Amino acid sequence: MLLLILLALLAIVLFGVGFAIKWLFILAVIVALVFVISFFMGAAGGRTRGAWW
């Protein structure tokens, strides 16, 4: 019985970690896209990278 409870807890923890990692990956992709878009928009406007600072 204890082994079954331990297995259920392990499954819940692994499900939670997998869910969190999936959302962190999606967030990282969104941030990378925003960075790339802002980089190219800055280059298209004729500004240098120093204009950000």
C-alpha distances in whole Angstrom, upper triangle without the diagonal:
4,5,5,6,9,10,11,13,14,15,17,19,20,21,23,25,26,27,29,30,32,33,35,36,38,39,41,42,44,45,47,48,50,51,53,54,56,57,59,60,62,63,65,66,68,67,66,62,64,64,61,61
4,5,5,6,9,10,11,12,14,15,16,18,20,21,23,24,26,27,28,30,32,33,34,36,37,39,41,42,43,45,47,48,49,51,53,54,55,57,58,60,61,63,64,66,64,63,60,61,62,58,59
4,5,5,6,9,10,10,12,14,15,16,18,20,21,22,24,26,27,28,30,31,32,34,36,37,39,41,42,43,45,46,47,49,51,52,53,55,57,58,59,61,63,64,63,62,58,60,61,57,58
4,5,5,6,9,10,11,12,14,15,16,18,20,21,23,24,26,27,29,30,31,33,35,36,37,39,41,42,44,45,46,48,50,51,52,54,55,57,58,60,62,63,62,61,58,60,60,57,57
4,5,5,6,9,10,11,12,14,15,17,18,20,21,23,24,26,27,29,30,32,33,34,36,38,39,41,42,44,45,47,48,50,51,53,54,55,57,59,60,62,60,59,56,58,58,55,55
4,5,5,6,9,10,11,12,14,15,16,18,20,21,22,24,26,27,28,30,32,33,35,36,37,39,41,42,43,45,47,48,49,51,52,53,55,57,58,60,58,57,54,55,56,52,53
4,5,5,6,9,10,10,12,14,15,16,18,20,21,22,24,26,27,29,30,31,33,35,36,37,39,41,42,43,45,46,47,49,51,52,54,55,57,59,57,56,53,55,55,52,53
4,5,5,6,9,10,11,12,14,15,17,18,20,21,23,24,26,27,29,30,32,33,35,36,38,39,41,42,44,45,47,48,50,51,53,54,56,58,56,55,52,54,54,51,52
4,5,5,6,9,10,11,12,14,15,17,18,20,21,22,24,26,27,28,30,32,33,34,36,38,39,41,42,43,45,47,48,49,51,53,54,56,54,53,50,52,52,48,49
4,5,5,6,8,10,11,12,14,15,16,18,20,21,22,24,26,27,28,30,31,32,35,36,37,39,40,42,43,45,46,48,49,51,52,54,52,51,48,50,50,47,48
4,6,5,6,9,10,10,12,14,15,16,18,20,21,23,24,25,27,29,30,31,33,35,36,37,39,41,42,44,45,46,48,49,51,53,52,51,47,49,50,46,47
4,6,5,6,9,10,11,12,14,15,17,18,20,21,23,24,26,27,29,30,32,33,35,36,38,39,41,42,44,45,47,48,50,52,50,49,46,48,48,45,46
4,5,5,6,9,10,11,12,14,16,16,18,20,21,22,24,26,27,28,30,32,33,34,36,37,39,41,42,43,45,46,48,50,48,47,44,46,46,42,43
4,5,5,6,8,10,10,12,14,15,16,18,20,21,22,24,25,27,29,30,31,33,35,36,37,39,40,42,43,45,46,48,47,46,42,44,45,41,42
4,6,5,6,9,10,11,12,14,15,17,18,20,21,23,24,26,27,29,30,32,33,35,36,38,39,41,42,44,45,47,46,45,42,44,44,41,42
4,5,5,6,9,10,11,12,14,16,17,18,20,21,23,24,26,27,29,30,32,33,35,36,37,39,41,42,44,46,44,43,40,42,42,39,40
4,5,5,6,8,10,10,12,14,15,16,18,20,21,22,24,26,27,28,30,31,32,35,36,37,39,40,42,44,42,41,38,40,40,37,37
4,5,5,6,9,10,10,12,14,15,17,19,20,21,23,24,26,27,29,30,31,33,35,36,38,39,41,43,41,40,37,40,40,37,38
4,6,5,6,9,10,11,12,14,16,17,19,20,21,23,25,26,27,29,30,32,33,35,37,38,39,41,40,40,37,39,39,35,37
4,5,5,6,9,10,10,12,14,15,16,18,20,21,22,24,26,27,28,30,31,33,35,36,37,39,38,37,34,36,36,33,34
4,5,5,6,9,10,10,12,14,15,16,18,20,21,22,24,26,27,29,30,31,33,34,36,38,36,35,32,34,35,31,33
4,5,5,6,9,10,11,13,14,15,17,19,20,21,23,25,26,27,29,30,32,33,35,37,36,35,32,35,35,31,33
4,5,5,6,9,10,11,12,14,15,17,18,20,21,23,24,26,27,28,30,31,33,35,34,33,30,33,33,29,31
4,5,5,6,9,10,10,12,14,15,16,18,20,21,22,24,26,27,29,30,32,33,32,31,28,30,30,27,28
4,5,5,6,9,10,11,12,14,15,17,18,20,21,23,24,26,27,29,30,32,31,30,27,30,30,27,28
4,5,5,6,9,10,11,13,14,15,17,18,20,21,22,24,26,27,29,31,30,30,27,29,29,26,28
4,5,5,6,9,10,11,12,14,15,17,18,20,21,22,24,26,27,29,28,27,25,27,27,23,25
4,5,5,6,9,10,11,12,14,15,16,18,20,21,23,24,26,28,26,25,22,25,25,22,23
4,5,5,6,9,10,11,12,14,15,17,18,20,21,22,24,26,25,25,22,25,25,22,24
4,5,5,6,9,10,11,12,14,16,16,18,20,21,22,25,24,24,21,24,23,21,23
4,5,5,6,9,10,11,12,14,15,16,18,20,21,23,22,21,18,21,21,17,20
4,5,5,6,9,10,10,12,14,15,17,18,20,22,21,20,17,20,20,17,20
4,5,5,6,8,10,11,12,14,15,16,18,20,20,20,18,21,20,18,21
4,6,5,6,8,10,10,12,14,15,16,19,18,18,16,18,18,15,18
4,6,5,6,9,10,11,12,14,15,17,16,15,13,16,15,13,15
4,6,5,6,9,10,11,12,14,16,15,15,13,16,16,14,17
4,5,5,6,9,10,10,12,15,14,15,14,17,16,14,18
4,6,5,6,9,10,11,13,12,12,11,14,13,11,14
4,6,5,6,9,10,11,10,10,8,12,12,10,14
4,5,5,6,9,10,10,11,11,14,14,13,17
4,5,5,6,9,9,11,11,14,13,12,16
4,5,5,7,6,7,8,10,9,9,13
4,5,5,6,7,8,11,11,12,15
4,5,8,10,11,14,13,14,18
4,6,9,11,13,11,13,16
4,7,10,12,10,13,16
4,7,8,6,9,12
4,5,6,8,10
4,5,6,8
4,5,6
4,6
4
